[in-house]
């Protein structure tokens, strides 16, 4: 399996950021579930003790805009306290400050969901007006599916992270996308098993959610469970046969399994749906290069460069194509750009060294690049052979020059 290929060159396509078309938050409050602060631990114990007997209650994580004036931030704790007691009281709820910007509230003793939302809206309004700043809010009402009381505080934090994608002034009720975002955060932290559990929990809420199905497939793919990954990608494809990220990911699974004909078929379909996705164009260019379809590969690699000019991989593959076409000058141009973008790409360094050696130009630089490629990948036999060939070329040129010097003397 080409898991190295996945990790370093072509990624599975994920969805949360693209689906929202917004930037993720700078800090994730759901991190407190794996690295709890003292304040969160205190609140978690309080909610477990206080709410176990409540049939219905609402949990809300509220954050003031971190860019608010310093005076507002300094007053936030007092305002949280005052507004909580003006809307509720200690017999109807609890709250805790998590940091200078953020508090978490729980309240109960209301008759209907509509009444609970009205109280929440009033609390939001009073805090926002008192501090003269916009708020982010993540909420969840218990009961929620089969989630236990103990998870309500964490779910509110996940909803707060979800709201942060939209920026200050937004409120989000916890849902399947909140769990997709939480799973993506765990995935980002390389906690794949926890991410899988989070995506599966999301699917228990929204079993036909393509984002969650795709995210679960990606997690299984990165965890080398390719059959499981394909299972979830296929489920997503049945829901929407034109979903480009899913088609790309199925193509990538076929690439990893070395079924290149199938991989090309899926990737060409993905390209036909959307020709402006970097990962699709790069993988198509790579596969066509491997199939020796050089003239077909180059337009896709050019598109990959257009879409993501800061990535050196497409330049490197173009360099490899020009080497195969025995066009050392153009190969050197492409490898030069690849090395500028990634000075530690051993394939680009080795290819650049070969291109210079074939032109008998800059042999000392070629030799240093060949040595560096071998330092980066000491077990690579091709790099060893390249280094030896370039050293021999340089030695022969030096011998020829010495002979000429002797004769001219």
N, C-alpha and C positions, 0 to 999 in steps of 0.2 A: 504494500500500500504506500502511496506517495503522500504520507502525512506531512513530511518535510515540505513538499510542494504546496500543500494547503497553507501551512503556517507562514511560509516565507514569501510566497509569490501570489497565490490566488486564494482569496477568502470566500467562504460561503457568504451569500447575501443575507443580511438581517434587515429588520424592518422598523423598529420602534421610532428611531429618529426620522427615517424617511417618511413613515406613515404620518407623523405629526408635522413634518416639514419645519421643525423648530430645533433650537439648540438644547442639549441636555443641561441640567443644573450643574453648577460648579461643585456643590456638596450634596451628597445623598443622605437624607436623614434615616433611611432604612438601614444604613450602616450600623446604627445603634443597636440593631437586633443581633449582630455578630460581635460588635465591640461596644457594649452598653456603657453609657456614662453613669455616674452616680445618680444624677437626677432622673434618668430614664429607669434605672433599676428601682428607685423609690416609687416612681409612679406605677410601674408594672406590678409591684407588690400591692399598692393601694387599690388599683383597679380589680385585681384578682380577689382581694378581701371584700371590697365594697360592692362590687357589681354582680357577684355570684348569685345573689338572690333576686336580682332585677330581671323582669321578663323582657323589658325593652329599655335601651339606653342608646345615646349617641356619643361617639368619640370624634373629636375634631382636633387636628394639629393646625395651629395658626402661626404664620410667620409674617412679621412686618418686612417691608422692603429694606434689604440691607444697605441700599444706597440712600435711605432716609437721612435727614439731618441728625447730627450727633446728639442734639438735644432730645429728639424723639426716641432715639435708641436708649438713651440714659433713663427716660421716663417709662419705657415699655413695661418693665416689671410691675411698677405701681399701677399703670393703666390696666394691665391684664387683671390685676387683683380687684381694682375698683369696678371695672366693667363686669367681671364675673359676678360680683356680689350685687350689682345693680340689676342684673337680669335674672340671676338664680340665687341660691344660697347654699350653705354648707350641707343642708339636708337634702338637696336636690342635685348635688354634683361635687366633683373634685377637679383640681387642676394642678399643674406643675410647670414651672419655667424650665425649659431644656437648655437654653443659652440666652444671650442678651436679645436675640431677635425672635425667639420661638417659644411657644407654650403649647401644652396639650391639655385638653379639657374633656371631661366626661359629665354628662348630665342625664337625668331621668325624670320621672314623675310628670309625664305629659301623656295625653290621651290618644293622640293619633300621630302618624308620621308627619302630616301637614303641620301640626302644632310644634313638633320637634324641629322641623325646618324653619318655622317662624322664629322660634327662640334662637336658633343658630344664626339666622339672618340678622336678628337684633343685636346679638353679641358681636358679630362681624362689623355691623354698622357703627356701634358705639366705640369699639376699639379704633376703627379706621378714622372716625371723626376726631376722637380725642388726640390721636397722634398725628393727624393730618397726613396720612400716608396710605398707600394701597396695601392690601393684605393678600397673601396666598393662603388657601385653606384646603386641607384634605380631610374628608369626613367618611364615616361609616356608621350605619345604624345596626344595632344588634336586635333581633337575630339576623344573621346574614348567611344563607345557605346552611351548611353544617359547621361553620367556623366556631370554635369555642370562644368563651369570654376572654381567655388569656391572649388571644391573637388580635383583639380589637385595637389595642394601642399600636401594635406594629402595622396593622392595615391602614390606620390613619396616617402613619408616617409614609407608607408607600403611596397613598393617595396624594400626600403633600409633594412627594417627588414627582408624581405624575402632573400635578398642577404647575410645578416649576417649569415644565416644558413650555407653558403658555405665558409665563411671566406674571408679575404682580397684578392683583386685581381679579384673579381667577380662583374659582372653587371647583374641586373635582370630587365626586363621590367615588369611592373605591369600586373598581370593576376588574374585568379580565385584563384590560390594557395596563392597569396599575401593576398587576402581577407580571405581565410581560416586561415592563420597565424594571421591576425588581429583579426578575430573572436575568435580564440583560446586564444589570449591575453586578450580580453574582458571577455571571459569565465573564465580564470584564475583569473581575478580581480572580479569575481562573478557578473559581469554585464551581466546577461543572456539575457535580452531583446535586448541589443545592439549587443551581439554576434549573436543572431538569425537574426537580421536585416543584419548583415555583411555576414553571410552565404547565406541568401536569395539573397543579391546583387551579391555574387559570382556565384550563380546558374543562375542568369540572364545573366551572361557571358558564363558560362560553365554548361549547364543544365544536362549533363550526367556525371559530375565529382563525382566519388564515395566518395572521401574524403569529399567534401562539403555536399553531401547527408547524409553521416554518421554523420558528425559534427552537422548538423541541427537536425538529429534524437536524438543525444546525448543531445543537448541543450534542446529540448522539453522533453526528458525523465527526465532530472534533474529538469526541471520546472514542473514536474508532469503531463505533457500533453502526456499521454502514447499512446493514439490513433494517435496523430500527429507524435509522435516518430516512431511508428510502420509503419506509412505511408511512411516515408522517408527511413527507413531501408529496407522496401520491394522494394522500387524503386531502391535502390542500389543493392539489391540481384538479381533483374531481369537483371541488367546490367552485374553483375558477380556473378553467383550462388556459386562460390567457394571462395568468399572473407571472410576470417576467422573472421575479426573484426565485420563485419555486422552480420554474423551468430551468433556469441557470443552475440551481442547486442539484437538480436531478442530473443535468449534464455533467456537473462536477463529480458526482458520485460515479457516473460511468467512466469518467476520466481516471479516477483513482483506481477503478477496477480494470483499467486497461481495455475497456470496450469503447475504443475511440470512434467507431462508426456511429454508435448510439449517442456518444457524447457530442459529436459534431452535429447530429440531427437536432438534438435539443437546443444546442447553442445557436444554431442557425435560426431556429424558430424564435428563440429569445431575441436575437438580433432583429428579426423581422418585426417583432412587436415594439421594441424600443432600441434603436441603434445608438443611443447615447448613454450607455451604462459601461463604465470603465472595465469592470470585472469581466463582462461578457466579451468585449472587444479584445481584451488581453488574452483571455483563455482561448478564444477562437484563433487568434494569431498564433498562439503557442501550439495549439493542436495542428493547425495547418502546416506550421513549420515542421513538427514531428512527422507529419505525413508527406513531407517534401513537396508540398504545394506552396512553393515560395512566393510566386506572384499573387496568389490568392491571400496569403498571410499578411503581406505588407500593408494593404489598405486597412485591415483591422488593427494592426499595430500602430499605424498612423493615427487612427481614430482614438486608440488608447492614449497616445501621447497628447492628442488634442484635449482629451477629457481630463487627463491628470499628468501634466507636463513635469511635475516634481518627482514622478516615479521613474526610476532608471531601468526597470525590467523590460519595457517595450523596446527601448533603445538597444539593450543588450541582445534581445532576440533578433532585432534587425541586423545587428552586427554579425550574429551567427549565420544569418541567412546570406549576407554578402560574402562571408568567408566561404560558404558552400558554393556560391556562384563565382568564386575565385576573383572577387572584386575587393582586393585588400585595402585600397584607398577609401572606398565608401565604408567598409567594415570598420576601419580605424576611426572614421568620423563618428559612427554610431557608438562604438565602445568608449570613445573619449567622453561623450556626453553621459553615458551610463556610469563611468567611473567618477565623473564630477558629481553626479547625484548620489552615488553610493560608493565611496572609496574602499569599502570592505566587501564588495561583491567579487568573490574569487573567479566566477565564470567570466565576468566582464574584464577583470584584470588579465586573466589568461588569454582571453580572446584578443584584447588590445595588444598584448605582447606578441601574439602570433601574427597579427595584422602588420605590426611594425617590422617584425622579422622578415616577413614575406617581401616587404618593400626594401629591406636592408636599410631601414631608417631608424635613427634613435635607438641603436641596439643596447646602449647602456641603460636607457629607460625601460626598454622591453625586458631586459634581464632582471631589473629590479621589480617590475610588475609580475613577472613569472615567479620570482622568488616569493613575493608577497602572497600570490594566489596559493602557493604550496604551503606557506606558513598558516594561512587561514584554513586550509583543508589538507593536512599532511598525508592523508591516506589516498589521495586522488592520484591514480596512476597516469591519467592523461596530463595532469599538471607536471608530474615528474618528467614525462617524455617531452613536453613542451619546453621545460627549462633546459633539459639536456640538448635539444635541438638548437635552441637559441644560443646556448653557450658554445656549441660547435660552430655555428655560423660566425659568431664573434671571433672565435679562435682562428678560423680560416682566414677571415678578413685581416686580422692582426698579422698572421704569418705572411699573407700576400704583401701587405704593406712593408713588413720587415724585409722581404726579398727584394722589393722594388728599391728600398733605401740602400741595400747592399750593392745592387747592380748600378745604381746611379752614382754611388761613391766610387 
